[in-house]
Amino acid sequence: MPLLPALRSALFCFLVHNHLGLGLFGIEEHKSDGYKIRRVETISDVRNHTSTDKTIVEEFKFDVRGEKININGIEARFVPWANHKPGGYLRWVQDGTFIKIDSGALSKEMMVKLAKSMK
């Protein structure tokens, strides 16, 4: 391939990669069955100027709050951001895998389109 078309192709891929990687959306995936969530609770004692951390391990449980959305025949849930910005959280379980898309830049419609394109 001549250098100029190769550079154009590389630049396009780079721009697409940068465009998608600048925090427009995030995707989280993990098993839906048998998945353990670890969270840390911090207890602060202002009077004694101390704090202690406690790690809590819980079984993953799908959160059924939010608007029902159909993603390729699978029931998903969408929760908008509280501050009325575009986007929010779109989550569903597909073939034993929990998938969550979150975005503050993409609209709900764009997030659903993205989800439907995932195989």
Order of alpha helices (4+ residues) and beta strands (2+ residues): alpha-beta-beta-beta-beta-beta-beta-beta-alpha
